[in-house]
């Protein structure tokens, strides 16, 4: 395949230029001003931007155990539509990914899909926060990292031991930071939304107290520690300070946390309920500042499908938390960050390509000769309406919204896996 006339952006090499790209056997073989050879398939993308395929280090495909919400196949279709060629699945399936048998089953079935699906393993057995899983064995079996996402590791000594083990293996450990001791009703910030509903909700101290602890544990352990779906401005400052002290600490921002505030809960109900919750405008702006100065180095969706019946539970705060996000991530990044001038397109893509690839040691994220031919092809200036989904679920407040950054093609391993 010869991909012609695209505007090529590659954050890993700070490349931004008009270029053609030749692909053979799933690998990039040439980049430049190229002439087609006989019988070569040509994909003319004049007027469009081509960048490395997007990478999401925090998603839920609900497989095994909750496949009425999503499964590996529908999840991969949804990811491809959003421009993602690589995703990292969380371990909170049923059964939990805390054994080699469960891990290998997922990875074997994942090979049948057309994008690259990676799997994180649990930090503790059964997500109980007590006994660590066998990190080394799980890593050797194909786990790309470790997380009890959805459940905080309350015991600091367990968390510290896990960090030290992850550091010894040079694997990332990702942490869900919400101390249940502070939370009356999860998924709804203690503020304007909780007051409207007449409940206490979840104050930001629930996150901040654990982030403060884990920043120090990260500093002392040396582990590549990921603060997942950061929601509080104070948490952003804590991560910033820990980085300055020399901690190998990273942070994820979700598109919903840098786009919406807790007022969205009043408007959209449970469709805007997630853990950690949407917070105040000052927190949203602090997250954007963290993205701008590099404190937050990853953009991850926390794609979390739920059925319509589950999200309709009453009272609203008893409904499950989480929203879908793979199909809207690039669009929200361009709409909420690039168009207002907070980030350049290069800076946005850096947090969605090379940064996650480096952290998880994935083969994608860098479109150079010899690398996998994984690309997203889109028009950053073109508006589109998010009015349909390839997911089994549609629990999102963004349905029907007009976004910037229309995706035309997603290519993984030299194969077109999504086209408009």
C-alpha positions as CSV (number, residue, x, y, z in Angstrom):
1,X,0.0,0.0,0.0
2,X,1.1,3.5,-0.7
3,X,-0.6,6.2,1.3
4,X,-0.4,9.4,-0.7
5,X,-0.6,13.1,-0.1
6,X,-1.2,13.1,3.7
7,X,-0.1,15.7,6.2
8,X,2.1,13.5,8.4
9,X,2.4,14.2,12.1
10,X,4.7,12.0,14.3
11,X,5.2,13.3,17.9
12,X,8.0,10.8,18.6
13,X,10.2,12.5,16.0
14,X,8.5,16.0,16.1
15,X,7.7,15.5,12.4
16,X,5.1,17.7,10.8
17,X,5.2,17.7,7.0
18,X,3.5,16.6,3.8
19,X,4.6,13.0,3.0
20,X,3.7,9.7,1.4
21,X,4.1,6.5,3.3
22,X,4.8,3.1,1.8
23,X,3.6,-0.1,3.7
24,X,4.6,-3.7,3.0
25,X,3.7,-6.7,5.0
26,X,2.3,-4.5,7.8
27,X,5.5,-2.5,8.2
28,X,6.4,1.0,7.2
29,X,9.1,0.7,4.5
30,X,9.4,4.3,3.2
31,X,8.4,7.8,4.1
32,X,8.9,10.8,1.8
33,X,7.8,12.0,-1.6
34,X,7.2,8.6,-3.3
35,X,6.1,7.3,-6.7
36,X,3.7,4.4,-7.0
37,X,5.0,1.1,-8.4
38,X,3.0,-1.3,-10.6
39,X,0.1,-3.1,-8.9
40,X,0.6,-1.1,-5.7
41,X,-2.6,-0.2,-3.8
42,X,-2.9,3.6,-3.5
43,X,-4.8,5.3,-0.7
44,X,-5.0,9.0,-1.6
45,X,-5.6,11.1,1.6
46,X,-5.2,14.5,0.2
47,X,-6.4,17.1,2.6
48,X,-6.2,14.7,5.6
49,X,-3.8,14.3,8.5
50,X,-2.1,11.0,9.1
51,X,-0.6,10.2,12.5
52,X,0.5,7.0,14.5
53,X,-2.5,4.9,15.5
54,X,-3.8,6.1,18.9
55,X,-3.1,4.1,22.1
56,X,-5.4,3.9,25.1
57,X,-3.9,2.5,28.2
58,X,-7.2,2.3,30.2
59,X,-10.2,0.6,28.8
60,X,-12.9,-1.9,29.8
61,X,-14.0,-4.5,27.2
62,X,-15.9,-6.4,29.9
63,X,-14.7,-9.7,28.6
64,X,-15.0,-12.2,30.2
65,X,-18.0,-12.0,32.5
66,X,-20.0,-8.9,31.4
67,X,-20.2,-9.3,27.7
68,X,-23.7,-8.0,27.5
69,X,-22.1,-4.6,27.9
70,X,-19.1,-5.1,25.6
71,X,-16.8,-7.9,24.4
72,X,-13.4,-8.1,22.7
73,X,-14.9,-7.9,19.2
74,X,-17.3,-5.0,19.7
75,X,-14.8,-3.2,21.8
76,X,-12.2,-3.5,19.1
77,X,-14.6,-2.2,16.4
78,X,-15.4,0.7,18.7
79,X,-11.7,1.4,19.2
80,X,-10.9,1.3,15.5
81,X,-13.7,3.8,14.8
82,X,-12.1,6.1,17.3
83,X,-8.7,5.9,15.7
84,X,-7.2,3.5,18.2
85,X,-4.9,0.7,17.1
86,X,-3.7,-0.4,20.5
87,X,-5.6,-0.7,23.8
88,X,-4.8,-1.9,27.3
89,X,-7.7,-3.7,29.0
90,X,-8.2,-3.4,32.8
91,X,-8.3,-6.5,35.0
92,X,-11.8,-6.1,36.6
93,X,-13.5,-8.8,34.5
94,X,-15.3,-11.8,35.9
95,X,-13.3,-13.7,36.8
96,X,-10.6,-11.1,37.7
97,X,-7.4,-11.3,35.7
98,X,-5.3,-12.6,38.6
99,X,-4.1,-15.9,37.1
100,X,-2.2,-17.1,34.0
101,X,-5.2,-19.1,32.9
102,X,-7.5,-16.1,32.7
103,X,-4.8,-13.9,31.2
104,X,-3.9,-16.4,28.4
105,X,-7.6,-17.0,27.5
106,X,-8.1,-13.2,26.9
107,X,-4.8,-12.8,25.0
108,X,-5.5,-15.8,22.8
109,X,-9.0,-14.6,21.8
110,X,-7.6,-11.0,21.4
111,X,-5.4,-12.2,18.6
112,X,-8.5,-12.8,16.5
113,X,-9.3,-9.1,16.5
114,X,-7.9,-6.5,14.0
115,X,-6.4,-4.1,16.5
116,X,-3.7,-4.8,19.2
117,X,-5.4,-5.7,22.5
118,X,-3.1,-5.8,25.6
119,X,-4.2,-7.0,29.0
120,X,-3.2,-5.7,32.5
121,X,-3.2,-8.1,35.4
122,X,-4.5,-7.6,38.9
123,X,-2.2,-6.3,41.6
124,X,-3.9,-8.3,44.4
125,X,-5.7,-11.6,44.3
126,X,-9.4,-11.1,43.8
127,X,-9.0,-7.3,44.1
128,X,-9.1,-7.8,47.8
129,X,-6.1,-5.6,48.5
130,X,-4.4,-8.1,50.7
131,X,-2.3,-10.7,48.9
132,X,-0.3,-9.8,45.8
133,X,-0.6,-11.8,42.6
134,X,2.5,-13.5,41.1
135,X,3.8,-10.5,39.1
136,X,6.7,-12.3,37.5
137,X,4.6,-15.2,36.2
138,X,1.8,-13.0,34.9
139,X,4.4,-10.7,33.2
140,X,6.0,-13.7,31.5
141,X,2.5,-14.9,30.4
142,X,1.9,-11.6,28.6
143,X,0.6,-9.0,31.1
144,X,1.7,-5.5,30.1
145,X,1.1,-3.9,33.5
146,X,-0.6,-4.3,36.9
147,X,-3.8,-2.6,38.3
148,X,-6.7,-3.2,40.6
149,X,-8.6,-0.4,38.7
150,X,-12.0,0.2,40.1
151,X,-10.8,-0.6,43.6
152,X,-8.3,1.4,45.6
153,X,-5.4,-0.4,47.4
154,X,-6.2,1.0,50.8
155,X,-3.4,-0.8,52.7
156,X,-0.3,1.3,52.1
157,X,2.2,-1.5,52.9
158,X,0.6,-3.7,50.3
159,X,0.7,-0.9,47.7
160,X,4.3,-0.2,48.5
161,X,5.3,-3.9,48.2
162,X,3.5,-4.0,44.9
163,X,5.3,-0.9,43.6
164,X,8.6,-2.4,44.6
165,X,7.8,-5.6,42.7
166,X,6.7,-3.7,39.7
167,X,9.9,-1.6,39.8
168,X,12.0,-4.7,39.9
169,X,10.3,-6.0,36.7
170,X,10.2,-2.5,35.2
171,X,6.5,-2.7,34.6
172,X,4.0,0.1,35.2
173,X,1.5,-0.1,38.1
174,X,-1.7,1.9,37.8
175,X,-3.8,3.0,40.7
176,X,-7.4,3.9,41.3
177,X,-7.2,6.7,43.9
178,X,-10.4,6.9,45.9
179,X,-10.4,6.3,49.6
180,X,-13.9,4.8,50.4
181,X,-13.7,6.3,54.0
182,X,-14.5,9.7,52.6
183,X,-17.3,8.6,50.1
184,X,-21.0,8.6,50.9
185,X,-22.2,8.1,47.4
186,X,-19.7,7.4,44.7
187,X,-19.6,8.9,41.2
188,X,-21.0,12.3,42.1
189,X,-18.7,15.2,43.3
190,X,-19.4,16.7,46.7
191,X,-20.5,20.1,45.4
192,X,-23.2,21.6,43.2
193,X,-24.4,18.2,41.9
194,X,-24.6,16.5,45.2
195,X,-26.4,19.5,46.7
196,X,-28.9,19.4,43.8
197,X,-29.5,15.7,44.6
198,X,-29.6,16.1,48.3
199,X,-26.7,13.8,49.0
200,X,-23.2,14.0,50.3
201,X,-21.4,12.5,47.3
202,X,-17.7,12.0,46.9
203,X,-15.3,14.9,47.9
204,X,-12.0,15.4,46.2
205,X,-10.1,14.6,49.4
206,X,-11.0,11.0,48.8
207,X,-8.7,11.1,45.7
208,X,-6.1,13.7,47.0
209,X,-5.3,11.8,50.2
210,X,-4.4,8.6,48.2
211,X,-2.6,10.5,45.5
212,X,-0.4,12.2,48.1
213,X,0.4,8.9,49.7
214,X,1.1,7.1,46.5
215,X,3.3,9.9,45.1
216,X,5.6,9.3,48.1
217,X,5.4,5.6,47.7
218,X,6.3,6.0,44.0
219,X,9.3,8.2,44.9
220,X,10.6,5.7,47.4
221,X,9.9,2.6,45.3
222,X,11.1,3.9,42.0
223,X,8.1,2.3,40.3
224,X,6.6,3.7,37.1
225,X,3.3,4.6,38.9
226,X,0.2,5.8,37.0
227,X,-2.4,7.9,38.7
228,X,-5.5,6.8,36.9
229,X,-8.2,9.2,35.6
230,X,-7.0,12.2,37.7
231,X,-9.9,14.5,38.6
232,X,-8.7,17.0,41.2
233,X,-6.6,20.1,40.7
234,X,-4.9,19.4,44.0
235,X,-4.0,15.9,42.8
236,X,-2.5,17.5,39.7
237,X,-0.3,19.7,41.9
238,X,0.7,16.6,44.0
239,X,1.8,14.8,40.9
240,X,3.7,17.8,39.6
241,X,5.6,18.1,42.9
242,X,6.4,14.3,43.0
243,X,7.8,14.6,39.4
244,X,10.0,17.5,40.6
245,X,11.3,15.3,43.4
246,X,12.2,12.6,40.9
247,X,9.4,10.1,41.2
248,X,8.6,8.0,38.1
249,X,5.0,9.1,38.3
250,X,2.6,9.5,35.5
251,X,-1.0,10.6,35.3
252,X,-4.0,10.0,33.0
253,X,-6.6,12.5,32.1
254,X,-9.8,11.4,30.5
255,X,-11.6,13.5,27.9
256,X,-14.7,13.8,30.2
257,X,-12.6,15.2,33.0
258,X,-11.0,17.9,30.8
259,X,-14.3,18.7,29.0
260,X,-17.1,18.5,31.6
261,X,-17.8,19.6,35.2
262,X,-20.1,18.3,37.9
263,X,-22.9,20.5,36.5
264,X,-23.1,17.8,33.7
265,X,-24.6,15.4,36.3
266,X,-27.6,17.7,36.8
267,X,-28.1,17.8,33.0
268,X,-27.3,14.3,32.0
269,X,-28.0,12.3,35.2
270,X,-26.2,8.9,35.4
271,X,-24.7,9.3,31.9
272,X,-22.3,11.8,33.6
273,X,-21.7,9.7,36.7
274,X,-18.2,8.2,36.9
275,X,-15.5,7.3,39.4
276,X,-13.8,9.5,40.2
277,X,-16.5,12.0,39.6
278,X,-16.6,15.1,37.4
279,X,-15.5,18.0,39.6
280,X,-15.5,21.8,39.6
281,X,-14.5,24.1,36.8
282,X,-11.3,25.0,38.7
283,X,-10.4,21.3,38.7
284,X,-11.1,21.0,35.0
285,X,-8.8,24.0,34.3
286,X,-6.1,22.6,36.5
287,X,-6.2,19.3,34.5
288,X,-5.8,21.3,31.3
289,X,-2.8,23.1,32.9
290,X,-1.4,19.7,33.9
291,X,-1.7,18.6,30.3
292,X,-0.1,21.7,29.0
293,X,3.0,21.5,31.2
294,X,3.5,17.7,31.0
295,X,2.4,16.9,34.5
296,X,-0.3,14.8,32.9
297,X,1.4,12.7,30.2
298,X,-1.4,10.3,29.2
299,X,-4.9,10.8,27.8
300,X,-6.9,7.7,28.4
301,X,-10.7,7.1,28.0
302,X,-11.6,4.8,30.8
303,X,-14.0,3.4,28.2
304,X,-16.6,1.8,30.6
305,X,-19.7,0.4,28.9
306,X,-22.9,-0.3,30.8
307,X,-26.4,-1.3,29.7
308,X,-29.2,1.1,29.4
309,X,-31.1,-0.7,32.1
310,X,-28.2,-0.4,34.5
311,X,-27.8,3.3,33.9
312,X,-31.5,3.9,34.4
313,X,-31.4,2.6,38.0
314,X,-33.1,4.9,40.6
315,X,-32.2,6.7,42.6
316,X,-29.6,7.9,40.1
317,X,-26.6,7.6,42.4
318,X,-27.2,3.8,42.7
319,X,-26.5,3.4,38.9
320,X,-23.1,2.1,37.9
321,X,-20.4,4.7,37.2
322,X,-18.6,5.1,33.9
323,X,-19.1,6.2,30.3
324,X,-18.0,5.0,26.9
325,X,-15.3,7.0,25.3
326,X,-13.2,5.4,22.6
327,X,-15.2,6.9,19.7
328,X,-15.1,10.4,21.0
329,X,-11.6,10.7,22.5
330,X,-9.8,12.3,19.6
331,X,-12.7,14.5,18.8
332,X,-13.0,15.8,22.4
333,X,-9.2,16.3,22.5
334,X,-9.3,18.5,19.4
335,X,-12.5,20.3,20.5
336,X,-11.7,20.9,24.1
337,X,-7.9,21.2,24.0
338,X,-6.6,22.0,20.5
339,X,-9.3,24.4,19.1
340,X,-9.2,26.6,22.2
341,X,-5.4,26.8,22.0
342,X,-4.5,24.8,25.2
343,X,-2.5,22.2,23.3
344,X,-1.1,21.9,19.8
345,X,-2.3,18.9,17.7
346,X,1.3,17.6,18.1
347,X,1.1,17.8,21.9
348,X,-2.3,16.2,22.0
349,X,-1.2,13.3,19.9
350,X,2.0,12.9,21.9
351,X,-0.2,12.0,24.9
352,X,-2.2,9.5,22.8
353,X,0.6,7.8,20.9
354,X,4.3,7.8,21.9
355,X,3.9,8.5,25.6
356,X,1.6,5.5,26.3
357,X,3.8,3.3,23.9
358,X,6.9,4.1,25.9
359,X,5.4,3.6,29.3
360,X,4.0,0.2,28.3
361,X,6.8,-0.8,25.9
362,X,4.3,-1.3,23.1
363,X,5.4,-1.5,19.4
364,X,3.2,1.3,18.2
365,X,3.2,5.0,18.8
366,X,6.0,5.9,16.5
367,X,5.5,6.0,12.7
368,X,9.1,5.5,11.4
369,X,10.6,3.1,8.8
370,X,10.6,-0.4,10.3
371,X,7.7,0.3,12.7
372,X,4.2,-1.3,12.5
373,X,2.0,0.4,10.0
374,X,-0.6,1.7,12.5
375,X,-2.2,5.0,11.6
376,X,-5.2,7.2,12.3
377,X,-6.2,9.4,9.3
378,X,-8.5,12.3,10.0
379,X,-9.3,15.9,9.3
380,X,-8.7,18.0,12.5
381,X,-10.7,20.9,11.1
382,X,-13.8,19.0,10.0
383,X,-16.9,18.9,12.3
384,X,-18.9,15.7,12.8
385,X,-21.8,14.7,14.9
386,X,-21.5,11.8,17.2
387,X,-24.8,10.1,16.5
388,X,-24.0,6.3,16.4
389,X,-21.8,3.8,18.1
390,X,-20.2,0.4,17.4
391,X,-20.2,-0.4,21.1
392,X,-22.9,-2.6,22.6
393,X,-23.5,0.3,25.0
394,X,-24.2,4.0,24.6
395,X,-23.8,5.4,28.1
396,X,-22.3,8.7,27.2
397,X,-23.3,12.4,27.6
398,X,-21.7,13.2,24.3
399,X,-24.2,11.4,22.0
400,X,-25.6,13.9,19.6
401,X,-22.8,16.5,20.1
402,X,-20.9,18.2,17.3
403,X,-17.1,17.6,17.6
404,X,-14.0,18.6,15.6
405,X,-11.6,16.0,14.1
406,X,-13.4,13.7,11.8
407,X,-11.8,10.3,11.4
408,X,-11.7,8.8,7.9
409,X,-9.5,5.7,8.3
410,X,-7.8,3.6,10.9
411,X,-5.0,1.3,9.7
412,X,-3.5,-1.4,11.9
413,X,-0.7,-3.6,10.7
414,X,-1.1,-2.2,7.2
415,X,-4.8,-3.2,7.1
416,X,-7.7,-0.8,6.9
417,X,-9.7,-1.7,10.0
418,X,-12.1,1.3,9.9
419,X,-13.2,3.6,7.1
420,X,-15.9,6.2,7.1
